[in-house]
Amino acid sequence: MNLVVLQSEAYDQLQQNTFAYMRKLMEQERKKATIDWLDNAEAAALLKISKRTLQSWRDEGLIGFSQIGGKIYYNREEIDRMLLKHHHKPFRATA
């Protein structure tokens, strides 16, 4: 077993850096836990479709949504999953 000796200043700096890194990781995880919600206009703009097309997709069950009163919201991750589900791979090889 090897013994490592640090000066107290170096140990304090290592400890501060470690705690700062842990705080940064925890903050990133907290941000991941937050759902990014888009309203109807934002979702339509993101997808470059009309609000009517978005309503058709809701009616057809292609995209999930949440509704509070008359306001409709879409989960950004669910939009990404829907797009990936309907993704077609290129059939022509690119150089």
Residue pairs with C-beta under 8 A, 6 or more apart in sequence:
6 14
35 75
35 76
35 77
36 75
36 76
36 77
37 66
37 73
37 74
37 75
37 76
38 46
38 73
38 74
38 75
38 76
38 79
39 71
39 72
39 73
39 74
40 51
40 54
40 71
40 72
40 73
40 74
41 51
43 54
43 74
43 79
44 50
44 51
44 53
44 54
46 79
47 54
47 79
54 63
57 63
58 65
58 72
62 82
63 74
63 78
63 79
63 82
64 74
64 75
64 78
65 72
65 73
65 74
66 72
66 73
66 74
66 75
67 73
